[in-house]
Amino acid sequence: MRRRRAAVAAGFCASFLLGSVLNVLFAPGSEPPRPGQSPGPSPDPGPGRRGGRGELARQIRARYEEVQRYSRGGPGPGAGRPERRRLMDLAPGGPGLQRPRPPRARPLPDGAPGWPPAPGPGSPGPGSSGPGPRLGCAALRNVTGAQYVGSGYTKAVYRVRLPGGVAVALKAVDFSGHDLGSCVREFGARRGCYRLAAHKLLKEMVLLERLRHPNVLQLYGYCYQDSEDIPDTLTTITELGAPVEMIQLLQTSWEDRFRFVLVNGELKVTDLDDARVEETPCTGSADCTLEFPARNFTLPCSAQGWCEAMNEKRNLYNAYRFFFTYLLPHSAPPSLRPLLDSIVNATGELTWGVDETLAQLEKVLHLYRSGQYLQNSTEAGRAEYQHLPGSTIPQEDYRCWPSYHHGSCLLSVFNLAEAVDICESHAQCQAFVVTNQTTWTGRQLVFFKTGWSHVVPDPSKTTYVRASG
């Protein structure tokens, strides 16, 4: 039961951490500029608005204090339920590895904090299963195969291969990106603007260290190094994956889409620099409006002055509009459609919270895994099938959808009766081969065939052929 809950919660809750999950890179990380290529200059610094340097320093201090709150585990009033996660102690003086080199604080005018800030604790390196040495600047000296992956508002992402052969992803502030460029145009202070943007990267690094979960990206390390005219630029080193693509999701089986399995069996949240734990402060319900392209919602303002469950509801609705409407009902077993439709409708109206949605998804999983979803079918009219143990049909394939194999019809079944029903529903099916392979729910994988002219021995499979007459 616990594993089942974890399986659903992992795939489900991962989509909730970011409203922009469709743009999430399953292969997080980013690296320094491509070899031999400059990251490109920022726009020419403008004069900056009057008093701009003081405002820039205020914004840097605000982001710095946010990082400190997350580092020390005190998200403040209105936070969610952090007690439900096992968070690591990041308090100053706690366990952790040292910086790759001694800090060289460079204070900004008007009271902005120095840079670079103190690091958090150590993270496992690639291929390790527990705490271990953190990768640092030395690991980036002889990387190969550098490849640009993509960029967003603040960061650029690259793929590299470490000297040991492990492929990782690197993240760094995009010097030609919108975040840094717009700041420079407004304040005319390139170094200060870099620090402002880099604190978002640092916040993400802290969150990745604290949210240890199979569906949260692993942070392998970081490096501070000078780049162009900016001292101590930050690069984070993370595990590598692949982008989430809706077309790819729709081409997978319903069973895998229910889990959101994409790469190596796991979906991972990677982009956490804009994530927040605190709820939105408010003085009335008018301050608690959730705005989406299709509709808006107004939530209550608590007596403590925080919008109630605003983060939860925002993420839940984004999960509904990005994933649930497309992925849950599509090609689902007919008997499960009413339950799935109720989940889609309830999340689309925000009548359920995360806990109730999770409970309903677990109910669907239980019905599917136990075979209770199977509609009663009569034996009358069914063809007879001859049982050929220890054998398989290597050819005579046909394509069906959605199949686990591109060139054949490979589907999962709960039992032999379901395999017979599937074969009866396919006009071209004359036989099927039951394998000893199972899916994540324990269902057996079965090949469906157009005939049985060439049956060969295979101790790991069992063939069933339609009886003549």
C-alpha positions in Angstrom: 0.0 0.0 0.0 2.8 2.4 0.9 4.6 1.7 -2.4 1.4 2.2 -4.4 0.8 5.5 -2.6 4.3 6.6 -3.3 4.0 5.6 -7.0 0.9 7.8 -7.5 2.1 10.6 -5.3 5.4 10.8 -7.0 4.1 11.2 -10.5 1.1 13.3 -9.3 2.7 15.7 -6.9 5.7 16.3 -9.1 3.5 18.1 -11.5 2.3 20.4 -8.7 5.6 22.0 -7.8 5.6 24.2 -10.9 2.8 25.8 -12.8 5.1 25.9 -15.9 5.7 22.1 -15.7 5.3 21.8 -19.5 8.4 23.8 -19.9 10.3 21.9 -17.2 13.5 20.2 -18.4 13.6 16.6 -17.4 17.3 17.0 -17.9 17.9 19.9 -15.6 21.1 21.6 -15.3 23.2 24.0 -17.3 26.7 24.6 -18.0 29.1 27.4 -18.8 29.2 28.9 -22.3 29.8 26.5 -25.1 33.5 25.9 -25.8 35.0 28.6 -27.9 31.8 30.7 -27.8 31.1 33.8 -25.7 27.8 33.8 -23.9 27.3 37.2 -25.4 27.3 40.7 -23.9 24.4 42.1 -22.1 22.7 45.2 -23.5 24.6 48.4 -23.0 24.0 49.7 -19.5 21.5 52.5 -19.4 21.8 55.4 -17.0 19.4 53.6 -14.6 16.5 55.4 -13.0 16.9 57.9 -10.3 17.8 56.1 -7.0 18.1 52.9 -9.0 21.2 51.6 -7.2 19.4 51.7 -3.9 16.4 49.9 -5.3 18.7 47.2 -6.9 20.4 46.7 -3.5 17.0 46.4 -1.9 15.9 43.7 -4.3 19.2 41.8 -3.9 18.8 41.9 -0.1 15.2 40.6 -0.4 16.3 37.6 -2.5 19.3 37.0 -0.2 17.0 36.9 2.8 14.6 34.5 0.9 17.6 32.1 0.3 18.5 32.4 4.0 14.9 31.5 5.0 14.9 28.4 2.9 18.4 27.5 4.0 17.5 27.6 7.7 14.2 25.8 7.2 12.0 28.7 8.3 9.6 29.5 5.4 7.6 31.9 7.6 3.9 32.5 8.1 1.5 31.1 5.6 3.8 28.2 4.6 2.5 24.9 3.4 3.0 21.7 5.3 6.8 21.3 5.4 6.5 18.7 8.1 5.3 16.2 5.5 8.8 16.2 4.0 12.0 15.1 5.6 14.1 18.3 5.2 17.8 18.4 5.7 19.3 20.7 8.3 20.9 23.5 6.4 21.5 25.8 9.4 24.8 27.6 9.5 27.5 25.4 11.1 25.6 22.2 10.1 27.2 19.3 8.2 28.4 20.0 4.6 31.4 20.3 2.4 33.4 23.4 2.1 33.4 25.8 -0.8 35.7 25.0 -3.8 37.6 28.1 -2.7 37.5 30.7 0.1 34.7 33.3 -0.3 35.5 36.7 -1.5 32.7 38.9 -0.4 32.1 42.0 -2.4 29.5 44.2 -0.8 27.3 46.4 -3.0 26.4 50.0 -2.1 23.3 50.8 0.0 23.7 47.8 2.2 23.3 44.9 -0.2 24.8 41.6 1.0 28.2 40.4 -0.2 28.7 37.8 -2.9 29.1 34.9 -3.1 26.9 33.7 -0.2 27.7 30.7 1.9 26.9 27.2 0.5 24.7 24.5 1.9 25.5 20.9 2.7 27.0 18.3 0.5 25.0 16.4 -2.1 25.7 13.0 -3.6 27.7 12.8 -6.8 26.6 11.1 -10.0 25.9 7.4 -9.6 26.0 7.4 -5.8 23.0 6.5 -3.6 23.8 8.5 -0.5 25.8 11.4 0.8 29.2 11.7 -0.9 31.7 14.2 -2.2 30.2 17.2 -3.9 31.4 18.0 -7.4 33.2 21.3 -7.8 35.1 23.4 -10.2 37.7 20.6 -10.7 35.1 18.4 -12.3 34.4 21.0 -15.0 38.0 21.5 -16.2 38.0 18.7 -18.8 34.4 18.2 -19.7 33.6 17.0 -23.3 30.6 16.9 -25.6 29.2 20.3 -24.4 25.8 20.8 -25.9 23.3 23.6 -25.5 20.0 22.3 -24.2 17.9 25.5 -23.8 17.3 28.6 -21.8 14.5 30.4 -20.0 13.9 33.8 -18.3 17.0 33.6 -16.1 19.1 30.5 -16.8 20.9 28.7 -19.6 21.1 24.9 -19.6 23.9 22.7 -21.1 24.7 19.1 -21.3 28.3 17.9 -20.8 30.2 14.7 -20.1 32.5 14.6 -17.1 36.0 13.1 -17.4 34.7 9.8 -15.9 32.1 9.5 -18.7 29.0 10.5 -16.8 26.7 12.9 -18.6 25.4 15.7 -16.4 23.6 19.0 -16.9 24.8 22.4 -15.9 22.8 25.6 -15.1 24.1 29.1 -15.1 22.7 32.6 -15.4 22.1 33.4 -19.0 24.3 36.5 -19.7 22.1 37.3 -22.8 18.8 36.3 -21.1 15.8 38.5 -20.4 16.3 38.6 -16.6 19.9 40.0 -16.6 19.3 42.2 -19.7 16.2 43.9 -18.4 17.9 44.6 -15.0 20.9 46.1 -16.7 18.7 48.4 -18.8 16.9 49.6 -15.7 19.7 49.9 -13.2 22.9 50.1 -15.4 24.8 47.9 -13.0 25.9 44.6 -14.6 27.6 43.0 -11.6 24.8 43.9 -9.3 22.2 42.6 -11.8 24.1 39.3 -12.1 24.0 38.9 -8.3 20.2 39.5 -8.3 19.7 36.8 -11.0 22.2 34.4 -9.4 20.3 34.4 -6.1 17.5 32.7 -7.9 19.9 30.0 -9.0 21.2 29.8 -5.4 17.6 29.5 -4.1 17.0 26.6 -6.5 20.2 24.9 -5.3 19.1 25.1 -1.7 15.6 23.7 -2.6 17.1 20.8 -4.5 19.2 20.0 -1.5 16.3 20.1 0.9 13.6 18.4 -1.2 15.2 15.0 -1.4 12.7 12.9 -3.3 12.9 10.5 -6.2 10.9 12.9 -8.3 13.0 16.0 -7.6 16.2 16.5 -9.5 19.5 15.6 -7.8 22.0 18.3 -7.3 25.6 17.0 -7.7 27.6 20.1 -6.9 28.4 23.7 -7.9 31.3 25.9 -9.0 32.1 29.6 -8.5 34.4 30.9 -11.1 35.1 34.2 -12.9 33.5 34.8 -16.2 34.1 37.8 -18.5 34.0 40.8 -16.1 31.9 39.1 -13.5 33.7 37.5 -10.5 32.4 34.4 -8.9 29.7 33.4 -11.4 27.8 30.4 -10.1 27.3 27.1 -12.1 25.3 24.2 -10.6 25.8 20.6 -11.6 22.8 18.3 -11.7 21.6 15.0 -13.1 20.6 14.9 -16.7 17.3 14.0 -18.3 15.2 14.9 -21.3 12.4 17.5 -21.9 8.8 16.7 -21.2 6.9 16.6 -24.5 3.1 16.4 -24.7 3.2 14.5 -28.0 5.5 11.9 -26.4 3.2 11.6 -23.4 0.1 11.0 -25.7 1.9 8.3 -27.6 2.6 6.3 -24.4 0.2 3.8 -22.9 -2.4 5.0 -20.5 -0.8 3.0 -17.7 2.5 4.9 -18.1 0.7 8.2 -18.5 -1.1 7.7 -15.3 2.3 7.6 -13.6 3.8 10.1 -15.9 6.8 7.9 -16.6 9.1 9.4 -19.2 12.8 8.8 -18.7 14.4 5.9 -16.7 11.0 5.4 -15.1 10.8 8.7 -13.3 9.5 12.2 -14.0 11.6 14.8 -12.2 10.9 18.4 -11.3 13.9 20.6 -12.2 13.1 24.3 -12.3 12.6 25.5 -8.7 14.1 29.0 -8.8 10.6 30.6 -8.9 9.0 28.1 -6.5 7.8 29.4 -3.2 6.5 28.0 0.1 5.0 31.1 1.6 1.4 31.9 0.9 0.4 35.3 -0.6 -0.3 37.9 2.1 -3.7 39.6 2.0 -6.0 42.0 3.7 -9.1 40.6 2.0 -10.3 38.1 -0.5 -9.8 40.6 -3.3 -6.1 40.1 -2.8 -6.5 36.3 -3.3 -7.4 36.1 -7.0 -5.9 33.3 -9.1 -5.8 34.4 -12.7 -5.6 32.0 -15.6 -6.1 32.4 -19.4 -9.6 30.8 -19.3 -10.9 31.8 -15.9 -10.2 33.3 -12.5 -10.8 32.1 -8.9 -11.1 34.0 -5.7 -9.9 32.3 -2.5 -10.5 33.3 1.1 -8.1 35.5 3.1 -7.4 33.9 6.5 -7.6 35.7 9.8 -3.8 35.6 9.9 -3.6 37.6 6.6 -2.6 34.8 4.2 -4.5 33.6 1.1 -5.7 30.1 2.1 -4.1 27.3 0.0 -3.3 29.6 -2.8 -0.1 27.8 -3.8 -1.8 24.4 -3.7 -4.8 25.6 -5.8 -2.6 27.3 -8.4 -0.5 24.2 -8.9 -3.5 21.9 -8.9 -5.2 24.0 -11.6 -2.1 24.0 -13.7 -1.8 20.3 -13.3 -5.5 20.1 -14.5 -5.0 22.3 -17.6 -1.6 21.0 -18.6 -1.9 17.3 -17.8 -5.1 16.0 -16.5 -7.4 17.1 -19.4 -5.1 15.5 -22.0 -3.6 12.6 -20.2 -6.0 11.0 -17.8 -9.1 10.2 -19.9 -7.3 9.6 -23.2 -7.4 5.9 -24.1 -8.2 4.9 -20.5 -10.2 1.7 -19.8 -13.9 2.5 -20.5 -15.0 1.5 -17.0 -12.6 4.0 -15.4 -13.7 6.9 -17.5 -16.4 8.1 -15.1 -13.9 8.3 -12.2 -11.3 10.0 -14.3 -13.9 12.5 -15.6 -14.8 13.4 -12.0 -11.1 14.0 -11.2 -10.8 16.2 -14.3 -13.9 18.2 -13.5 -13.2 18.6 -9.8 -9.7 19.9 -10.3 -10.9 22.1 -13.1 -13.3 23.7 -10.7 -10.9 23.6 -7.7 -13.6 21.9 -5.6 -10.9 19.4 -4.4 -7.6 20.0 -2.9 -4.4 17.9 -3.4 -5.3 15.4 -0.7 -8.7 14.5 -2.1 -7.3 14.4 -5.7 -4.6 12.1 -4.6 -7.1 9.8 -2.8 -9.2 9.6 -5.9 -6.2 8.8 -8.1 -5.3 6.1 -5.6 -8.8 4.7 -6.0 -8.3 4.5 -9.8 -5.0 2.8 -9.3 -6.5 0.2 -7.0 -9.3 -0.6 -9.4 -6.8 -0.9 -12.3 -4.2 -2.9 -10.4 -6.6 -5.3 -8.8 -8.5 -6.0 -12.1 -11.8 -4.7 -10.6 -12.0 -2.3 -13.5 -12.6 -5.2 -16.0 -16.2 -5.2 -17.3 -17.9 -8.5 -17.0 -17.7 -10.4 -20.3 -19.5 -13.5 -21.2 -17.7 -16.6 -22.4 -20.3 -17.1 -25.1 -19.0 -16.2 -28.5 -15.4 -16.5 -27.5 -13.1 -18.5 -29.7 -11.1 -21.4 -28.2 -7.3 -20.9 -27.8 -4.7 -23.7 -27.8 -2.1 -23.4 -25.0 1.5 -23.9 -26.1 3.8 -23.5 -23.0 7.5 -22.6 -23.5 7.1 -21.2 -26.9 6.8 -17.9 -28.8 6.1 -16.5 -32.3 9.1 -14.4 -33.4 7.3 -12.8 -36.4 3.8 -12.2 -37.7 3.5 -8.9 -35.8 1.0 -6.1 -36.4 0.8 -2.6 -35.0 -1.7 -1.4 -32.5 -2.2 1.6 -30.4 -1.0 2.3 -27.8 1.7 -0.3 -27.9 4.8 -0.6 -25.7 6.7 -1.5 -28.8 6.7 0.6 -32.0 6.8 -2.2 -34.5 4.4 -4.7 -32.9 1.3 -4.9 -30.7 2.6 -5.2 -27.1 0.0 -4.5 -24.4 -0.3 -5.1 -20.7 -3.1 -7.4 -19.4 -4.4 -8.2 -15.9 -5.1 -11.8 -16.7 -5.6 -14.4 -19.4 -9.2 -13.4 -19.9 -8.3 -9.8 -20.7 -5.7 -11.0 -23.2 -8.4 -13.1 -24.9 -10.8 -10.1 -25.0 -8.1 -7.9 -26.6 -7.3 -10.5 -29.2 -11.1 -10.9 -30.0 -11.4 -7.2 -30.4 -8.6 -7.0 -33.0 -9.7 -8.3 -36.4 -6.2 -9.3 -37.4 -5.3 -11.1 -34.1 -5.0 -14.9 -34.4 -2.6 -15.6 -31.5 -0.9 -14.0 -28.6 2.3 -14.6 -26.6 2.3 -14.0 -22.8 5.8 -12.9 -21.6 7.3 -13.0 -18.1 7.7 -9.3 -18.1 5.5 -7.0 -16.0 4.7 -3.3 -15.9 5.1 -1.0 -12.8 1.6 -2.1 -11.7 2.4 -5.8 -12.0 0.5 -6.5 -15.2 1.9 -8.9 -17.8 3.1 -7.8 -21.2 1.6 -9.7 -24.1 2.4 -9.7 -27.8 -0.6 -10.0 -30.2 0.0 -11.8 -33.5 -1.6 -12.2 -36.9 -0.9 -16.0 -37.0 1.3 -18.8 -35.8 3.0 -20.3 -38.9 6.4 -20.2 -37.1 6.4 -21.2 -33.4 9.8 -21.6 -31.7 10.8 -22.7 -28.2 11.2 -20.0 -25.6 11.0 -21.1 -21.9 10.1 -17.5 -20.8 7.0 -17.2 -22.9 3.7 -19.0 -23.5 1.8 -18.9 -26.7 -2.0 -19.1 -27.2 -3.3 -19.7 -30.8 -6.8 -19.5 -32.0 -8.2 -23.0 -32.5 -9.5 -23.8 -36.0 -13.2 -24.3 -36.6 
